[in-house]
Each structure stands twice: as structure tokens, then as C-alpha cells.
Amino acid sequence: MAGAVLPETPLDKASLIAESLREIVQSQPFLVDETAIHLTVSIGISTLAVNMQAEDLYRLADEALYRAKNAGRNRIAC
């Protein structure tokens, strides 16, 4: 599992970036020993609110990730 921090990026813009990434991963097969493997990605997004600690931000993003996975995977959730 990997993460990205997008400073000064509003939620709507972060959602567009995440959706672009999701589409790229889905559309590009990865070759392993000459075998095409199709991958998907689920992404959880959170925004940093006033008085929020970094741990809170990561926890909320992680919770959103699991909502995306539970909703059928290959999705974005905020």
C-alpha cells in the first residue's frame, strides 16, 4: 500500500488526480514473464482540517480506502 500527500490540493482536485491514476493503472496491462496482468486500484482520499493531526489525516484516508474496497474495489472514496 502506498500513499501520496498533495499539499494545498482541494478535495475535488485530489479526486480528479486519483481518478486519473486509477484509469491509467486499469488501462495498462503489466507484463510479467510475457504474461499480461491487469491491475486495478482503490484509493481513499482525506483532507486535512484545522486542528487535525497527521495521524488523523492518514486514518481517515485509510478508512476511505477500505470503503472503496468494500464497495467493489477499483474505486475512489472520500
Secondary structure, 3 states (H helix, E strand, C coil): CCCCCCCCCCHHHHHHHHHHHHHHHHHCCEEECCEEECCCCCEECCCCCCCCCHHHHHHHHHHHHHHHHHCCCCCEEC
